[in-house]
Amino acid sequence: TLNNIGRVYDALGEPQKALEFYNQALPLFRAVGDRAGEATTLNNTAFLEKGRGNLELALKNIEAAVSIWEDLRTKVDSSELRASFFATVQDQYEFYIDLLMELHQQNPGQGFNAQALHISERSKARTLLELLQEANADIREGIDPQLLAEERLLQQKLDTLEKQRLQLFSQGEPTESQKINIQQEQKQLTEDYQELRTRIRAASPKYAALTQPEPLTLEQIQQQVLDEETVLLQYALGEERSYLWVVGKNSFASYKLPSQTEIAAAVRNFSLALNDSRATASAELRAANTAKELSGLILKPVANQLNGQLKGKRLLIVADGALQYIPFAALAEPGSSEYQPLILNHEIVNSPSASTIATIRQETQNRQRAQKTVAILADPVFGTEDERVTSKKTVDPETLPIDAQQISRAAKERGISWKRLPGTRQEAEIILGLVPEAERTHVFDFEANRTWTTETNLTDYQIVHLATHGFFDGTNPALSGIVLSLVDQQGNWRNGYLRLNEIFNLKLSAELVVLSACETALGENIQGEGLVGITRGFMYAGSLRVMATLWQVNDAGTAELISRFYQKLLSDRASGQTSEQLTPAAALRSAQIEMWQSQEWRSPHFWAAFTLQGEWRSENSSENDTALP
């Protein structure tokens, strides 16, 4: 094609010849209404003009190209396909941001860096913004009952398949053909379910009435998201260079950082150190050194501010790429000779984008506060070896895969089995002691099952606490979820997996969901969307914020942090003394600092895994709630 010929000439160092072919291609694409071809040509022209030093002309072309891609994206009904489509054009957003920042370097007072921040927002979590808006609209209202019946039938088929798989594996190791048949059937049912959701959206009057949520500009972020005590640190990682924008209520600055490759290497070193649970001097030194290394790459430009006018401020982190997998709380305070974790001077909150916070507030501003305090699920029964099982009818889990094929592949590949978590009962009992009996509900043992999560009226509770194993399936993220009781009292196997699509269908009015489980903060890193996983599922289901973990923490360490967290959060609510209560973000920070100050739990491995995503303000606040000490 003309476009391809143009690219060849550009690669050969003949930009003028390349431009001639692009100029021939553009009117042809416009004449036949090929908008994707038009956008590709504009993008190619922008790259060419930047290479020739014509930055303003390059900007004009990339602006036009991205506008077309964004318009085409809105024509895709399926949220999954929208996210996939958006991922394919992320390199153009990276180019767009890089171009604006180069223009800023040449013309510092022209606001190009503010434009670059807006493009960064436009490139992040667009599907999430739409899903959050959709969740509040109840798009199933007014839908043909036949479609809703189809949805229920598909869910029943998924559940039936789950039971069939459990029965098949309880009889021994299935044949390869049986495994393939199960895999294909599950894949087909998942695709059918996604296609049906798309049909429901297309038929919904409420969905049709929704407008596309617009990502925020710098001024809107300052007005709608930030308060005097909160500063946004937003990252965009790029192939050649990366960027950091630092936004306060009345301030703004931008900085150039190293390439994503260099940053990702430091992230790997830091992550390996954090996963080391040994309480040795060498492990502690490694964690400190890797924290300093990464901090030097991504926080060094703002070291003076963090130790000066930003000291004590809350940090809203919008991470990108590999930075989504690390806890900023455990990064070294830049400029300090000794390792001092960032959490000592800053409350830290995470979000997929700044616009996400504004959308959460807008969609929940008129919501009635739940009347009761907390619903707790803890200490499920995962296998027949558990002493709570009275009968041993089934095959021992040592020889029986807990659940076959895909749904536990992510765990089995890493040698993980679902072991009992007795510490979750201890932490649950501490929480229950902080809340009047009339304001709480809880389930332990066999009752901590899938039926409870799907049939209990969880909308009545401000806090939903799920203390169990979580898992992430990188091959099929829709099969990620949490593990509930997998057997009944007689030892019969039952479906105990709450999958991501089921989490999306929960109805919550929660101010907080706590996932006291392994790796619940992880997800599939879809370019342009960020980590799409369990945390996002609970935000869609209606939670203002989600507290989850980035790696596996041992049972005792988790129980220690969770107990301290709730004592800060709920104070002495059972006795009516509520004056000292903190917001979830402040309570988490306080608990983490206490563990850092304790010799037994000082390693970041134990306290830094928990992160908070979403709103930091309390339900009834319009501004900052808790000043930091």
Order of alpha helices (4+ residues) and beta strands (2+ residues): alpha-alpha-alpha-alpha-alpha-alpha-alpha-alpha-alpha-alpha-alpha-alpha-beta-beta-beta-alpha-alpha-alpha-beta-beta-alpha-beta-alpha-alpha-beta-alpha-beta-beta-beta-beta-alpha-beta-beta-beta-alpha-beta-alpha-alpha-alpha-beta
